[in-house]
Amino acid sequence: GTLFKRSTINIIGSIAYNIKDFLEYSLFAALITFDVKNAFNTILINYLILRLKE
């Protein structure tokens, strides 16, 4: 993952949770990512899509 002792899945879950909170209060949310040192190469795409839909 991108943070010490945090996996990429943990980071994606945290991001999805924060975006969900913003949208519940009709606030604007945007996300810009950079794939530094292949941090997202190990994520399961179906899991990512499922988490983002939640």
HUGI-V312125 format. One line per field, one symbol per residue. ss: DSSP state (A for helix, B for strand, O for the rest). phi: phi as a letter, one per 30 degrees, with the letter a starting at -180 (. if undefined). psi: psi as a letter, one per 30 degrees, with the letter a starting at -180 (. if undefined). Layout:
ss->???
phi->???
psi->???
This chain:
ss->OOBOOBOAAAAAAAAAAAAAAAAAOOOOOOOOOOOAAAOOOOOOAAAAAAAAAO
phi->.dceibdddddddddddddeddddchcdbbbcbbddhidcdcdddddddddddd
psi->aflkgkleeeeeeeeeeeeeeeeeghlkklkklkikhhfgfgkjeeeeeeeef.
